[in-house]
């Protein structure tokens, strides 16, 4: 249940992003862009499954890396370079050129929420929450050979860091260009700031190259969307139906149920993305990653390194973490801002639930713990004399 809810939240943000890019690129209404994007992604996900997603993600990943490396530096240069960008940002608010905003709560401005304590919570959310995301874990487990696990995580982290930091600096450059009147963001949309990257790219790459920039953005969004959809289908068909409802289910019926679950999730997600698009897309994405932090990080860590952890503790941890993250997110969004990201409070509750419930339930057998090498120690290879 937690996996489905979180994936739906994440998918809403992805479909909003797809529709934004298509709407901007082809100058079509938001709803039509939303339907076109959903039709394309849902189509190849249902027809091709994991193989189609794997091949698509490879091509999309190459396009993202090359595109960002080409577009980012050019946009930064068009904005006047780093020194000029910092000067413009300082004229807006000198704190924009610092590592963080002053530790004032509530923030003195809507954009000034990244205080030191908020950044700490952000660190845990992005490093642990994103790493525990089910669609990311599924990609890792789909590796063809175990030897890929040695250097693949480090290589992926380096690529991710380059892309993310270059995109963020490009975002600062776009803000500088908006302030100086070089580019204009669209009006009449609930989230004009989310168009900054595309608007800046069109400024420096007019004509035929501009659609290619939009394709780069689409690649980044679609590579996450299809994996989320596949995760929902696999969860419903294999983890729920096959394991708890019909253990003798045929592969054909499981495949049919998986596709039906993907279609149902698509319809629900499209309705949410159309009826109430977010004011800032990043907030919705961060919320989804934050809920993953609260739900999916504690159980595997406790299961690997704490010999007293139990199955009941893991279930309680995920349930309490989900409820806590959603409750604190609602409070921070509609009642009053909080000093840290709401998910960190849900994460703390999930840790507490894991410890308390595990201590009052039956401990796993020592035989199982020894066979799985569970415990807080460094594992070494057995050496034969």
MIKELO-177631 format. One record per residue: x, y, z of N, C-alpha, C in turn. Coordinates in pm, whole numbers, plus 32768, in hexadecimal, padded with zeros to 4 digits. Example, Ala and Ser with C-alpha at 12.3 -4.5 7.8 and 13.67 -1.06 7.14 Angstrom:
BEGIN
85277DC7830C84CE7E3E830C85287EB6830C;85057F1F82C485577F9682CA850A80038313;
This chain:
BEGIN
80527F8780008000800080008056807E8000;80BD807F8058811480F5805D8157810D7FD6;818380A17F9681C880AD7F16816D80EB7EAC;80F080C17EAA809280F67E47807781897E5E;805F81AF7EDB8043823C7EFB80B782957ED6;8130826B7EFB81A682BD7EDF81BE82C87E49;81AF82587E0381C582597D72816082B47D2D;80E282B57D5C807D830C7D2280A4839F7D36;80D183C17DAF80FB844B7DCB816C84737D6D;81CE841A7D60824184367D0A821584437C78;81BB83E97C4D818E83EA7BC38145846A7B9E;80FA84A17BFC80B4851F7BE18118858A7BB8;818585957C0381EC85F67BE2822C85DC7B5B;8243855D7B3B8281853C7ABC822685607A46;81A585427A52814A856179E4813585F879D4;813786407A43812F86D17A3A81A7870679ED;821D86D17A0A829686FE79C6829086DD7930;82628664790E8258863F788181F8869B7837;818686B578738122870A7830815387997823;819E87CB788681D68851787D823188607804;828A87FD77F282EB8805778582A487F976FE;8249879976F282028787767381AC88007652;816C883876B9811888AE76A3816B89237673;81DF893776AE823989A476878272898B75FB;8297890E75E082DB88EF7563827D88F974EB;820488C174F781A888BC748581398925748C;813D897974F480D989E37504804B89AA7503;8037894075507FB48901755A7F82890D75E9;7EFE88FD76007EC8890876887F0588A176E6;7F0888C477667F43886F77CD7F0587E477CD;7E7F87DD77C17E3A875B77C87E6387017754;7E6B873976DA7E9486E876687F2386B77679;7F79870C76AB800486E376C3800B8674772A;7FB7867D77917FB3861877FA7F89859177C0;7F238591776C7EF0851477317F5584D776CF;7F95852C76807FF884F97620806E84B97668;80A284FD76CE811284C6771980EF8443775C;8078843C7797804E83C177DB803E834F7778;8008836B77037FF38303769E807982C77672;80DC831C765D815E82EB762E81A382967699;81AC82CA771381F48283777D81AB820377A4;8127820C77B580DB819577DB80E3812B776E;80E2815776F080E680F97681816280A27681;81D880E076848250808D767C826E804476FE;82398075776F824B802E77ED81FA7FAE77EF;817D7FB577C381267F3F77C281537EDA7758;81767F0A76E281997EAF767582237E707687;82837EBD76B8830C7E8C76BE833B7E5F7746;82FD7E9177B183247E68783883AF7E95785E;83F37E4378AE84767E6678E384DE7E787875;84D57E25780D85377E3077A0852D7EB7775A;84B07EDF773B849C7F6076F884CC7FD3774F;84AE7FCC77D084D78036782C856E803B7839;85AE7FC5783E863F7FC178498683800077D0;86557FDE77598691801776E0867280AD76D5;85F580D276F685D0816076F0862281B17753;8635817B77CB868081C37833871181D67809;8749817477C387D48181779487E081F67732;878681F976D187898264766D876D82EB76AF;870882ED770786E5836A774A8756839C77A3;8799833F77E788088367783D887A83A777EF;8899836D777B890283A7772688D9843276F6;885A844176CF882A84C376A1882E852C7710;880A85027789880C855F77FB889A85907815;88F78532781E89818556783F89BD85B277D4;89B2858B775689EA85DD76EB89A2866476E3;891E866276F088D186DD76E588F287427752;88FA871277CD8918876E783B89A587A6782F;8A04875178068A8E878077F68A9987E67786;8A4187DD77228A45883E76B489F788BD76D5;898088AD770F8927891F772489508972779C;89718931780C898E8978788889F889E4787A;8A7189C3784B8ADA8A29783F8AB48A9B77E2;8A6A8A7E77768A448AE7771889E28B487757;89818B1477A489218B6B77E989688BC07851;89C48B84789B8A0F8BCF79008A5F8C3F78C0;8A9D8C21784E8AEB8C8778088A8F8CF677D3;8A198CD0779F89BB8D34776B89888D9077D9;89828D5D785489558DAE78C589C18E0D78F7;8A3B8E0178C08AA78E5B78E88B168E1B7937;8B0D8D99794B8B748D5579998B548D537A2D;8B9F8D037A788B828CF07B068B8C8D717B56;8BF18DC27B398C028E3F7B858B8A8E9B7B73;8B5F8EAB7AF58AEC8F037ADA8A6C8EC97B16;8A5D8E457B0D89E58E057B4889DF8E207BDD;8A508E117C218A548E2C7CB28A328EBD7CD0;8A608F177C7C8A428FA67C9189AD8FC07C85;896F8F867C1E88DF8F987C0A88918F5A7C7E;88B78EE17CA888718E9F7D16887F8EF07D97;88F58F287DAE890A8F7A7E2588B48FF77E22;8899902D7DAB884290A27DA287B190817DC3;878B90027DAD87058FD57DD286FF8FBC7E69;875E8F6D7E9987698F4C7F2787F78F197F3D;88448F5D7F8F88D08F387FA388DD8EAB7FDA;88788E7B8020887F8DF38057887B8D887FEB;88528DAC7F7188528D4A7F0488DF8D217EDD;89418D6E7F0089CC8D4D7EDE8A138D067F50;89CC8CEA7FBD8A088CA4802F89E58C108028;8A268BC1807C8A0D8B31807D89808B1180AB;89498B63810488C28B4E813588868BD2815D;88048BD0817287BF8C49819E87C78C538236;87B58CCA826D87BC8CDA82FF875B8C7C8346;87848C4D83BA87338BEC840586C18C36844B;865F8C5D83FB85EA8CA5842C856F8C508411;851E8C3D847984A48BEE8466842E8C3884A2;83C48C4D845383B88C2783C684138C7B836D;84318C4B82F3848E8C93829A845D8D21827D;84BC8D7C826984988E07824E845F8E1881C1;84758DB38168843C8DB480E184198D2580BB;83BD8D15805D838E8C91803783FF8C398002;84618C767FBF84CF8C2A7F8485418C107FE6;853C8C4C805C85AD8C4780BA859F8BD78120;85718B6280F485588AF4815385D48A9D816A;863D8AAB811486B28A55812287128A8C818C;86E88A818209873B8AA5827C87978A2F829D;87F98A4082F7885389D08316880B89518343;87AA895E839D876688E683CD870F88A8835F;86D588FB8308868788C5829A86E1887B8238;875B88AE822187B9886C81C887E387E481FF;87F087D882838811875782C187A486F182A2;8727871B82B486B886C0829686B386A08201;86D6870181AD86D986EC811D8743868580F7;87B58689813D8820862A812387F0859B8138;87B0858281AA877D84FB81C7871084D48163;86BC8532813F864F851480E4868284E9805B;86E085348022870E85177F9B876E84A07F96;87C884957FF7882A84297FF387EC83A28018;879D839E80828762832080AE86DB8306806D;8687836E80678601835B8030860283327F9F;865283767F4F865883557EC1869A82CE7EA9;86FE82AD7EFB8741822B7EEC86E381B77F0D;868181D07F66862281677F8D85A681667F36;859E81BD7ED2852881C27E7C8514813C7E37;849C81037E3A8486807E7DFF84AC80767D6C;848F80DE7D1E84B080D67C8F854780DB7C78;859181177CD5862481177CCB865B808F7CF2;862680567D5E86527FD27D8C86357F687D21;85C27F717CE085A17F117C7686077F177C06;86347F8F7BE4869B7F9C7B7B871B7F577BA5;873F7F677C2387BB7F2A7C5587B17E917C50;873F7E5D7C7C872E7DCB7C8087237D8E7BF5;870B7DE17B9086FE7DAE7B0787867DA17AC2;87F37DBC7B0A88797DB27ACE88927D247A9D;88D27D187A2B88E77C9579ED89537C457A34;89B87C877A678A2A7C427AA28A4F7C857B26;8A747C347B8A8A937C6B7C0E8B107CC27C0B;8B677CB07BA88BE17D017BA18BC37D947B87;8B497DB27B528B267E3D7B388B107E8B7BB9;8AFD7E457C288AE27E897CA68B617EC87CE1;8BD77EA67CAE8C527ED77CEB8C667F6A7CD3;8C5C7F967C548C7880217C338BFE806E7C03;8B9280277BE38B1B806A7BAE8AE280D37C0D;8AD580B77C908A9E811F7CEA8AF3819F7CEC;8B78818F7CEE8BCF82047CF08BC382527C6C;8BC1820A7BFD8BB4824D7B7C8B2F82967B72;8AC482557BA08A4082957B9D8A3C83127BF4;8A7E830C7C688A7F83807CC18ACA83F47C82;8B3B83D97C418B8884447C018B3684857B92;8AF784337B3F8AA584687AD28A3184BA7B0B;89F184847B71897F84CA7BB089AB85507BEA;8A1E85527C2D8A4D85CD7C6B8A6C86377C01;8AAB860E7B938ACA866D7B298A4A86A87AEE;89E986537AD0896D86817A94892186DD7AF3;891386B47B6F88C487007BCF890187897BEB;8983878E7C0489BF880E7C2789C4886B7BAF;89DA88347B3989DB88897AC2894F88BE7AA6;88E8886C7ABE885E889C7AAC883D89097B11;886B88F97B8B884D895F7BF2889289E47BD0;891089DF7BA489548A5A7B7E89118A987B05;88E38A457AA788988A777A3488178ABA7A61;87DA8A847AC787618AC27AFE877D8B4C7B37;87EF8B5D7B7B88168BE17BAC882C8C417B37;88688C0C7ACC887F8C5F7A5687FA8C8B7A19;87988C307A1487158C5279DE86CF8CBC7A33;86DC8CB17AB786A28D157B1086E08D9E7AF7;87628DA07AE287A68E1D7AC387748E587A3F;875E8E0179DD872F8E2F795A86A08E647962;864E8E2679B485C48E5879C885C88EE17A09;861C8EF27A6E86258F717AB686568FE27A5B;86AD8FC379FD86E2902979A3868B903B7925;86208FEE791B85C68FFD78AA85F38FB8782B;86558F60783286848F1A77BB86218EAF778F;85E08E6F77EE857C8E0A77CF84FF8E287820;848E8DF677F2840F8E09783983CF8D817851;839D8D6C78CA835A8CEF78EB82C78CF878C1;82898C8978A481FD8C8C787681A08CC178E3;81348CFD78B780CE8D30791380508CDA7909;80028CDF79727F868C9279727F988C007993;800D8BDA79C980258B5179F480418B537A8A;80248AE47AD280368AE57B6380C78ADA7B8F;81218AB77B3481AC8A9E7B5A820E8AD87AF4;82108B5C7ADF82678B967A7882FB8B7C7A8E;83278B727B0B83B68B5E7B2583E98AD97AEE;838F8A767AE283B989F47AAF83DF89F77A1B;83BF8A6579D683E08A71794984658AB67932;84AF8AD5799C85298B26799085918AE57935;85A88A65794786118A2078FB85F28A237865;85758A06784285508A0477B485558A907779;85238AF477C585238B7E779385B28BAF777B;860C8B9177D886988BBB77C686D88B727751;86B48AF3773E86ED8AA676D086BE8ADB764A;863F8B027642860C8B3B75C586508BC075A5;86788C09760C86BB8C8A75F787448C7675B6;878D8C1175E488158BFD75B188188B9F753A;87AF8B4E752887A88AF274B687278B087469;871B8B757422869F8B8E73D886938B32735F;861B8B2A732986068ADF72AF85F98A4A72C6;863789FD726F8621896C726E8659892672E7;86BC8962732D86FC891D739C86A88921741B;864D8981742585FD898F749F85AC891074BF;856988D2745A85218855747A857B87E774B1;85F987E474878654877F74BB866D87927550;8670880E757D86818829760C860887F57659;8591880B7621851887D97662851B8740766A;855186FF7603855B866D760485B7863E7674;861F8689768F8679866676FE862D86677781;85DB86CE7796858C86D67810852886627816;84E8864577A5848A85D677A184CE855277C3;8548853F7794859184C477B085A484B07846;85C6851C788B85DA8514791C855A84ED7963;84EB85247937846B850A797A8437847F7958;843C845B78D8840483DB78AC8452836578E5;84D3837478FA85238305792F84FB82E179BD;84C0833E7A04848B83207A8A83FA82F27A83;83AD83307A2C831F83107A228308827E79FF;834E824B7999833581C1796F835E815D79DB;83C9817A7A2383F4811D7A8E838F811C7B00;8357818F7B2182F081937B89827681417B60;824D814D7AE381D981047AB481F2806D7AB7;826880457A8E828A7FB77A91828E7F837B21;82BF7FD57B7D82C37FAE7C0982367F977C40;81D97FEE7C1E814E7FDD7C4B81157F5B7C14;81287F427B9280F47EC77B56812E7E4A7B96;81B07E487BAD81F27DD47BEA81C37DC07C7A;81B17E2E7CC281867E247D4D80FB7DE67D57;809E7E177D0780147DE67D0D800C7D557CE0;804F7D337C7480407CAD7C3A80917C427C83;810F7C617CA081657BFD7CDF81617C027D77;81787C767DB281867C807E4381017C727E8D;80937C977E4E80117C8E7E907FC07C177E5C;7FA47C187DD97F4C7BB17DA17F8B7B267DA8;80077B197D7680477A957D72806A7A617DFD;80927ABA7E5680C17A8C7ED880507A767F3D;7FE67AC87F367F807AC07F9E7EF77A917F6C;7ED97AA07EEC7E537A817EBA7E4F7A007E6B;7EA679F07E0A7EA479797DB57F34794E7D9A;7F6978F77DEE7FF378CD7DE1800C78777D66;7FA178417D2B7FAF77EE7CB47F8C783B7C34;7F8B78BD7C3C7F66790E7BC87FC878F97B56;7F9378F47ADD7FE778E17A67802F79637A45;809B795379F980E779CA79D080937A257978;803979EB79287FE37A3A78D27F847A927922;7F487A59798D7EEC7AA779DF7F367B127A2E;7FB07AF57A5880007B587AA180257BCD7A45;804A7BAC79CB806B7C15796A7FF27C6D794E;7F7E7C2F793F7F037C7B79267EE37CD7799B;7EF07CA37A157ED37CF37A8C7F367D677A9A;7FB37D4C7A7980197DB57A7F7FF87E277A20;7FD07E0579A77FAC7E6B79467F2F7EB87970;7ECF7E6F79AA7E557EB279DA7E757F137A4A;7ED07EEC7AA47EF77F447B137F3C7FC17ADF;7F907FB17A787FD580247A3D7F7080857A00;7F0D804F79B87EA780A4797B7E5680EE79E5;7E2D80A77A4E7DDF80E67AB87E2F81547AFD;7EAE81387B197F03819D7B577F1582157AFC;7F1E81FC7A7A7F2C826A7A197EB182C47A1B;7E3A82897A197DBF82D97A1A7DB5832D7A99;7DD382EF7B0C7DCD83387B8B7E3383A97B8E;7EAB838C7B5F7F1583F17B5F7EF484657B02;7EBE84457A8C7E9A84AE7A2E7E2F85097A68;7DCF84CF7AAC7D6585217AE87D9E85807B50;7DF9854E7BA47E3785A27C0B7E8E860F7BCC;7EDA85EB7B657F32864C7B247EE286B77ADA;7E6C86927AA67E1A86F27A5D7DC9874A7ABB;7D9387117B267D37875A7B7C7D7C87BC7BD9;7DF8879C7C027E3987F47C647ED087F27C51;7F03882D7BE47F9588327BD17FD788857C3F;804F885F7C6D808F88A57CDC80C189307CB7;80CA89877D1C81018A0D7D0581948A067CDD;81DB89A97D16826789927CF3827D88FC7CED;82A388CA7C7982AE883B7C63830F87F97CC5;837988407CE783DE88057D4083A487DC7DC6;834188277DF8830688057E7A82C7877A7E77;828387597E0B824186D77E0282A786677DF8;8312867D7DAB837B86187D9F83C086037E25;83DF86707E6A842186647EEC83C8861C7F51;834786367F4982EC85F37FA682EE855D7F8F;82EC85317F1082EE84A37EF1836F84627F23;83E184A57F0B8461846F7F3A8464846D7FD2;842A84D38010842684D780A283D4846680DD;83658444809E831583D480CE8361835180BE;83B183468054840682D08045846B82C780B7;84A2833980DF84FF833B815184BA830581CE;8440833381E783F9830C826083CB827A825E;83B4824381E7837C81BC81DD83E4814F81C7;84438166816D849380F88137852580F68162;8551815481B285DF815781D885F981068257;85A7811882BD85BF80D6833E85BB803E8336;85557FFE82F985517F6B82F885CC7F2682BE;85FE7F4D824786747F06821586F27F1D8268;87057F97829B877A7FB182EF87737F608370;86FE7F5F83AE86EE7F11842986FC7E7C840D;86C47E4E839E86CD7DC1837B875B7D93835E;87AE7DED832A88377DC9830A88957DCD8382;88817E3083DB88E77E4C844088B97E3C84D1;88387E2584E988087E18857387CB7D8E8586;88087D3D85D887DD7CB285E787597CA68634;872D7D13867086B07D0D86BB86377D3A8667;864E7D6685ED85E17D94859885857D208573;85047D3C856B84A17CD4854C844A7D0084D6;84017C9F84A083A57CBC843183377D1C845E;83037D0684D6829A7D5E850A82CE7DEC851B;834B7DF8854483877E7E855183927EC384CB;83B57E77846383C17EB183DD83397EE183AB;82D17E9283BD824B7EBA8391821D7F3783DC;82327F388460820B7FAD84AF825A80288484;82D980168465832D8085843B82F980C483BB;82D38071835982A280A682DA821B80EB82E9;81C280B08339813D80EB834B814681708395;818E81708404819B81EA845481E682568405;824D822D83BA8297828D836A824082CE8300;81EC827D82BE819482B48257813183178292;80EE82EE82FD808A8346833C80CC83C5836F;814083B783AE8185842B83E581B2848B8379;81EC8458830B821B84AE82A081A884FA825F;813984B4824680C584F782088089855F8266;8081853E82E78046859B8348809C86198356;811E860983638176867D8371817D86CD82EE;81768688827C817586CF81FC80F8872581EF;808786EE821A800B873C8215801587B68271;804C87A282E8805A8811834880B5887E830F;8127885482D6818688B682A1814E88FF8228;80F988BD81DD80C588F98162804E8954817C;7FF3892B81D67F75897281E67F6389B8826D;7FB9899B82CD7FAA89D88352801B8A3C836C;80948A0A837581078A62839081878A1E8363;81E98A69832F82688A2C830782B289F3837E;8309899083638354894C83CE83EA896583BA;8438895E842684C8897A841C8512891A83C0;84E4889C83B785258837836584BF87FE8304;84F087B282A3849387748245843687148290;83B587158272835586C582BF8377863182C4;83B885FE825D83D5856F825A8434854482C9;848A859F82F884EB8579835E84A5855583E0;8432859383FB83E68570847483A484E78463;837184CC83EB833C844783D083A883DC83D9;842283FE83AA849283A183B384B483828444;84B583E9849984D183D48527846783798566;83EA838B8540837F83358574839082A48543;83BC829484C683CE820C8493843E81C484DC;84AA820C84FE851781D1854C84E681A885D6;849982018616846481E2869A8407816A8696;83B281628630835680F1862483A1806F860F;840A807285BD845B7FFB85A784987FC88629;84D08022867885127FFA86F584AC7FC5875A;84428011877083E17FEB87D8839A7F6987B7;83687F5B873D831E7EE28719837A7E698713;83F57E7A86E384537E0A86DE84747DD7876A;847F7E3287C984A37E0A885184337DBF8899;83B77DD4886E83477D9288B283137D198863;83517CF987F4832A7C8487A5839B7C1E87A7;837C7BA5877983DB7B37878384537B4D8728;84C87B36875F85447B48871585577AD986AF;858C7AF8863885A97A8F85D5860C7A2A860C;860979B185D786617948860A86F3796985EB;874B793C864387DA79548630880D791185B0;87CF78A2858C87F9785A851387E378B08497;876E78EF848F874F7945841D87AB79BE841C;87C279F9849088187A6F849888A77A50846C;88D979DA8494896179B3846E8969799483D9;8903795283A38905792E831588FF79AA82BB;88BD7A1182E988B07A8C829A891D7AF282BB;897A7ACE831389E87B28833989B47BAD836D;89487BAA83B789107C2483F089637C528466;89817CD2846C89CC7D0584DE8A217D7D84BB;8A4A7DC585228A987E3F85118B2C7E1D850D;8B597DEA849A8BE67DCD848A8C077DCF83F6;8C897DD583D68CB77DD4834C8CC57D44831D;8C857D2282AE8C897C99827D8D057C848226;8D467C1482398DBE7BF381EC8DAA7B6E81A7;8DF57B5A813D8DEE7ADB80F78E307A6E8149;8DF679F881418E32798581868EB5795F8140;8F1C794D81918F9E7928815A8FBE78998185;8FD4784681228FF877BC8142909177AE8149;90BB776681AD914A775581BF918476FD8151;
